[in-house]
Amino acid sequence: MIQNKTEVMVGGLVMAAAIGFLVYAAQITGVSSSAGSYPLTASFRSLEGVNVGTDVRLAGVKIGSVNSVTLNATTYRADTIISIKDGIEIPDDSAITIASEGLLGGNFVEIVPGGSPFMYDPSSEIEDTQSAVSLVSLLLKFVSGSGE
């Protein structure tokens, strides 16, 4: 009977640790809630290295994340919905690019702000997009000596 109580206590501790880990992971990744944000859309030629949950940054600071990525069957482009934290307004002449954290780092979505006094409304589309640059294609161009 005493052995049974010990097993129940150890099992309870393991479950509490697992739940604590899941809550911590949800808070770190921002999965827990999208409240307090507004959506913007963008269409990219290539989203290489970007998935749902990827950071959206402005001046190196995380201001949101990628919510949805779908292939547009008509244009063959990657239609993307991003969420931006409330209180952060983006000028309506801003650009959105896929940037890299370095040679071996992952990709993230970067917003390059414009100078317009007018801001994007929620659900607006950012039309000035720059797709991901493929490292493999750049290396192939370098090795082959192609300057194009």
C-alpha positions as protocol buffer text, in pm:
chain_id: "A"
residue {
  index: 1
  type: MET
  ca { x: 0 y: 0 z: 0 }
}
residue {
  index: 2
  type: ILE
  ca { x: 286 y: 244 z: 81 }
}
residue {
  index: 3
  type: GLN
  ca { x: 453 y: 165 z: -250 }
}
residue {
  index: 4
  type: ASN
  ca { x: 128 y: 254 z: -429 }
}
residue {
  index: 5
  type: LYS
  ca { x: 120 y: 601 z: -263 }
}
residue {
  index: 6
  type: THR
  ca { x: 480 y: 665 z: -368 }
}
residue {
  index: 7
  type: GLU
  ca { x: 399 y: 578 z: -729 }
}
residue {
  index: 8
  type: VAL
  ca { x: 100 y: 812 z: -727 }
}
residue {
  index: 9
  type: MET
  ca { x: 309 y: 1098 z: -584 }
}
residue {
  index: 10
  type: VAL
  ca { x: 590 y: 1047 z: -837 }
}
residue {
  index: 11
  type: GLY
  ca { x: 334 y: 1027 z: -1119 }
}
residue {
  index: 12
  type: GLY
  ca { x: 174 y: 1350 z: -998 }
}
residue {
  index: 13
  type: LEU
  ca { x: 512 y: 1526 z: -994 }
}
residue {
  index: 14
  type: VAL
  ca { x: 588 y: 1406 z: -1345 }
}
residue {
  index: 15
  type: MET
  ca { x: 250 y: 1530 z: -1470 }
}
residue {
  index: 16
  type: ALA
  ca { x: 296 y: 1869 z: -1299 }
}
residue {
  index: 17
  type: ALA
  ca { x: 641 y: 1905 z: -1458 }
}
residue {
  index: 18
  type: ALA
  ca { x: 501 y: 1814 z: -1802 }
}
residue {
  index: 19
  type: ILE
  ca { x: 217 y: 2065 z: -1773 }
}
residue {
  index: 20
  type: GLY
  ca { x: 460 y: 2334 z: -1656 }
}
residue {
  index: 21
  type: PHE
  ca { x: 685 y: 2264 z: -1954 }
}
residue {
  index: 22
  type: LEU
  ca { x: 393 y: 2289 z: -2200 }
}
residue {
  index: 23
  type: VAL
  ca { x: 275 y: 2620 z: -2051 }
}
residue {
  index: 24
  type: TYR
  ca { x: 630 y: 2759 z: -2066 }
}
residue {
  index: 25
  type: ALA
  ca { x: 675 y: 2644 z: -2428 }
}
residue {
  index: 26
  type: ALA
  ca { x: 342 y: 2802 z: -2529 }
}
residue {
  index: 27
  type: GLN
  ca { x: 440 y: 3134 z: -2373 }
}
residue {
  index: 28
  type: ILE
  ca { x: 785 y: 3139 z: -2533 }
}
residue {
  index: 29
  type: THR
  ca { x: 660 y: 3055 z: -2883 }
}
residue {
  index: 30
  type: GLY
  ca { x: 357 y: 3284 z: -2863 }
}
residue {
  index: 31
  type: VAL
  ca { x: 117 y: 2998 z: -2947 }
}
residue {
  index: 32
  type: SER
  ca { x: -100 y: 3058 z: -2643 }
}
residue {
  index: 33
  type: SER
  ca { x: -291 y: 3356 z: -2778 }
}
residue {
  index: 34
  type: SER
  ca { x: -320 y: 3590 z: -3071 }
}
residue {
  index: 35
  type: ALA
  ca { x: -529 y: 3838 z: -2871 }
}
residue {
  index: 36
  type: GLY
  ca { x: -397 y: 4190 z: -2877 }
}
residue {
  index: 37
  type: SER
  ca { x: -290 y: 4178 z: -3241 }
}
residue {
  index: 38
  type: TYR
  ca { x: -419 y: 4262 z: -3586 }
}
residue {
  index: 39
  type: PRO
  ca { x: -366 y: 4079 z: -3919 }
}
residue {
  index: 40
  type: LEU
  ca { x: -187 y: 4197 z: -4233 }
}
residue {
  index: 41
  type: THR
  ca { x: -146 y: 3998 z: -4555 }
}
residue {
  index: 42
  type: ALA
  ca { x: 137 y: 3968 z: -4806 }
}
residue {
  index: 43
  type: SER
  ca { x: 205 y: 3756 z: -5113 }
}
residue {
  index: 44
  type: PHE
  ca { x: 557 y: 3621 z: -5172 }
}
residue {
  index: 45
  type: ARG
  ca { x: 720 y: 3450 z: -5471 }
}
residue {
  index: 46
  type: SER
  ca { x: 914 y: 3228 z: -5230 }
}
residue {
  index: 47
  type: LEU
  ca { x: 880 y: 3172 z: -4855 }
}
residue {
  index: 48
  type: GLU
  ca { x: 1180 y: 2944 z: -4819 }
}
residue {
  index: 49
  type: GLY
  ca { x: 1252 y: 2885 z: -4449 }
}
residue {
  index: 50
  type: VAL
  ca { x: 935 y: 3056 z: -4320 }
}
residue {
  index: 51
  type: ASN
  ca { x: 653 y: 2862 z: -4154 }
}
residue {
  index: 52
  type: VAL
  ca { x: 356 y: 2930 z: -3930 }
}
residue {
  index: 53
  type: GLY
  ca { x: 493 y: 3074 z: -3605 }
}
residue {
  index: 54
  type: THR
  ca { x: 799 y: 3238 z: -3762 }
}
residue {
  index: 55
  type: ASP
  ca { x: 888 y: 3574 z: -3604 }
}
residue {
  index: 56
  type: VAL
  ca { x: 792 y: 3905 z: -3766 }
}
residue {
  index: 57
  type: ARG
  ca { x: 1047 y: 4171 z: -3671 }
}
residue {
  index: 58
  type: LEU
  ca { x: 1085 y: 4545 z: -3705 }
}
residue {
  index: 59
  type: ALA
  ca { x: 1431 y: 4688 z: -3633 }
}
residue {
  index: 60
  type: GLY
  ca { x: 1531 y: 4348 z: -3494 }
}
residue {
  index: 61
  type: VAL
  ca { x: 1249 y: 4344 z: -3237 }
}
residue {
  index: 62
  type: LYS
  ca { x: 977 y: 4079 z: -3253 }
}
residue {
  index: 63
  type: ILE
  ca { x: 644 y: 4251 z: -3318 }
}
residue {
  index: 64
  type: GLY
  ca { x: 439 y: 3955 z: -3434 }
}
residue {
  index: 65
  type: SER
  ca { x: 437 y: 3617 z: -3603 }
}
residue {
  index: 66
  type: VAL
  ca { x: 326 y: 3435 z: -3916 }
}
residue {
  index: 67
  type: ASN
  ca { x: -29 y: 3301 z: -3873 }
}
residue {
  index: 68
  type: SER
  ca { x: -103 y: 3136 z: -4205 }
}
residue {
  index: 69
  type: VAL
  ca { x: 75 y: 3030 z: -4523 }
}
residue {
  index: 70
  type: THR
  ca { x: -120 y: 2907 z: -4827 }
}
residue {
  index: 71
  type: LEU
  ca { x: -41 y: 2856 z: -5193 }
}
residue {
  index: 72
  type: ASN
  ca { x: -247 y: 3072 z: -5428 }
}
residue {
  index: 73
  type: ALA
  ca { x: -337 y: 2830 z: -5709 }
}
residue {
  index: 74
  type: THR
  ca { x: -398 y: 3118 z: -5953 }
}
residue {
  index: 75
  type: THR
  ca { x: -80 y: 3322 z: -5906 }
}
residue {
  index: 76
  type: TYR
  ca { x: 146 y: 3042 z: -5772 }
}
residue {
  index: 77
  type: ARG
  ca { x: 257 y: 3270 z: -5490 }
}
residue {
  index: 78
  type: ALA
  ca { x: 263 y: 3208 z: -5115 }
}
residue {
  index: 79
  type: ASP
  ca { x: -19 y: 3408 z: -4957 }
}
residue {
  index: 80
  type: THR
  ca { x: 72 y: 3487 z: -4598 }
}
residue {
  index: 81
  type: ILE
  ca { x: -119 y: 3629 z: -4303 }
}
residue {
  index: 82
  type: ILE
  ca { x: 90 y: 3783 z: -4025 }
}
residue {
  index: 83
  type: SER
  ca { x: -24 y: 3920 z: -3691 }
}
residue {
  index: 84
  type: ILE
  ca { x: 117 y: 4245 z: -3553 }
}
residue {
  index: 85
  type: LYS
  ca { x: 92 y: 4342 z: -3186 }
}
residue {
  index: 86
  type: ASP
  ca { x: -166 y: 4608 z: -3110 }
}
residue {
  index: 87
  type: GLY
  ca { x: -16 y: 4953 z: -3062 }
}
residue {
  index: 88
  type: ILE
  ca { x: 244 y: 4904 z: -3336 }
}
residue {
  index: 89
  type: GLU
  ca { x: 138 y: 5090 z: -3648 }
}
residue {
  index: 90
  type: ILE
  ca { x: 303 y: 5016 z: -3981 }
}
residue {
  index: 91
  type: PRO
  ca { x: 326 y: 5294 z: -4246 }
}
residue {
  index: 92
  type: ASP
  ca { x: 136 y: 5201 z: -4565 }
}
residue {
  index: 93
  type: ASP
  ca { x: 445 y: 5233 z: -4786 }
}
residue {
  index: 94
  type: SER
  ca { x: 645 y: 4977 z: -4586 }
}
residue {
  index: 95
  type: ALA
  ca { x: 812 y: 4672 z: -4739 }
}
residue {
  index: 96
  type: ILE
  ca { x: 812 y: 4317 z: -4607 }
}
residue {
  index: 97
  type: THR
  ca { x: 1107 y: 4086 z: -4671 }
}
residue {
  index: 98
  type: ILE
  ca { x: 1235 y: 3741 z: -4580 }
}
residue {
  index: 99
  type: ALA
  ca { x: 1563 y: 3789 z: -4394 }
}
residue {
  index: 100
  type: SER
  ca { x: 1817 y: 3546 z: -4253 }
}
residue {
  index: 101
  type: GLU
  ca { x: 1973 y: 3542 z: -3907 }
}
residue {
  index: 102
  type: GLY
  ca { x: 2307 y: 3452 z: -4060 }
}
residue {
  index: 103
  type: LEU
  ca { x: 2474 y: 3182 z: -4266 }
}
residue {
  index: 104
  type: LEU
  ca { x: 2350 y: 2898 z: -4047 }
}
residue {
  index: 105
  type: GLY
  ca { x: 2058 y: 3078 z: -3879 }
}
residue {
  index: 106
  type: GLY
  ca { x: 1693 y: 3051 z: -3965 }
}
residue {
  index: 107
  type: ASN
  ca { x: 1480 y: 3291 z: -4163 }
}
residue {
  index: 108
  type: PHE
  ca { x: 1236 y: 3548 z: -4029 }
}
residue {
  index: 109
  type: VAL
  ca { x: 997 y: 3805 z: -4173 }
}
residue {
  index: 110
  type: GLU
  ca { x: 1124 y: 4162 z: -4153 }
}
residue {
  index: 111
  type: ILE
  ca { x: 918 y: 4476 z: -4199 }
}
residue {
  index: 112
  type: VAL
  ca { x: 1109 y: 4772 z: -4342 }
}
residue {
  index: 113
  type: PRO
  ca { x: 907 y: 5080 z: -4248 }
}
residue {
  index: 114
  type: GLY
  ca { x: 835 y: 5353 z: -4498 }
}
residue {
  index: 115
  type: GLY
  ca { x: 786 y: 5722 z: -4434 }
}
residue {
  index: 116
  type: SER
  ca { x: 417 y: 5760 z: -4507 }
}
residue {
  index: 117
  type: PRO
  ca { x: 201 y: 5940 z: -4249 }
}
residue {
  index: 118
  type: PHE
  ca { x: -78 y: 5689 z: -4325 }
}
residue {
  index: 119
  type: MET
  ca { x: -85 y: 5349 z: -4156 }
}
residue {
  index: 120
  type: TYR
  ca { x: -207 y: 5006 z: -4264 }
}
residue {
  index: 121
  type: ASP
  ca { x: -556 y: 4916 z: -4150 }
}
residue {
  index: 122
  type: PRO
  ca { x: -613 y: 4566 z: -4009 }
}
residue {
  index: 123
  type: SER
  ca { x: -638 y: 4303 z: -4287 }
}
residue {
  index: 124
  type: SER
  ca { x: -460 y: 4532 z: -4537 }
}
residue {
  index: 125
  type: GLU
  ca { x: -217 y: 4384 z: -4787 }
}
residue {
  index: 126
  type: ILE
  ca { x: 149 y: 4478 z: -4791 }
}
residue {
  index: 127
  type: GLU
  ca { x: 226 y: 4485 z: -5163 }
}
residue {
  index: 128
  type: ASP
  ca { x: 600 y: 4560 z: -5154 }
}
residue {
  index: 129
  type: THR
  ca { x: 742 y: 4213 z: -5086 }
}
residue {
  index: 130
  type: GLN
  ca { x: 1086 y: 4061 z: -5128 }
}
residue {
  index: 131
  type: SER
  ca { x: 1114 y: 3685 z: -5130 }
}
residue {
  index: 132
  type: ALA
  ca { x: 1371 y: 3465 z: -4967 }
}
residue {
  index: 133
  type: VAL
  ca { x: 1708 y: 3439 z: -5138 }
}
residue {
  index: 134
  type: SER
  ca { x: 1816 y: 3080 z: -5183 }
}
residue {
  index: 135
  type: LEU
  ca { x: 2168 y: 3024 z: -5053 }
}
residue {
  index: 136
  type: VAL
  ca { x: 2211 y: 2721 z: -5278 }
}
residue {
  index: 137
  type: SER
  ca { x: 2127 y: 2919 z: -5593 }
}
residue {
  index: 138
  type: LEU
  ca { x: 2367 y: 3197 z: -5490 }
}
residue {
  index: 139
  type: LEU
  ca { x: 2646 y: 2945 z: -5436 }
}
residue {
  index: 140
  type: LEU
  ca { x: 2577 y: 2782 z: -5772 }
}
residue {
  index: 141
  type: LYS
  ca { x: 2594 y: 3120 z: -5945 }
}
residue {
  index: 142
  type: PHE
  ca { x: 2922 y: 3196 z: -5769 }
}
residue {
  index: 143
  type: VAL
  ca { x: 3078 y: 2860 z: -5856 }
}
residue {
  index: 144
  type: SER
  ca { x: 2964 y: 2873 z: -6219 }
}
residue {
  index: 145
  type: GLY
  ca { x: 3083 y: 3233 z: -6258 }
}
residue {
  index: 146
  type: SER
  ca { x: 2743 y: 3353 z: -6372 }
}
residue {
  index: 147
  type: GLY
  ca { x: 2694 y: 3722 z: -6307 }
}
residue {
  index: 148
  type: GLU
  ca { x: 2320 y: 3727 z: -6373 }
}
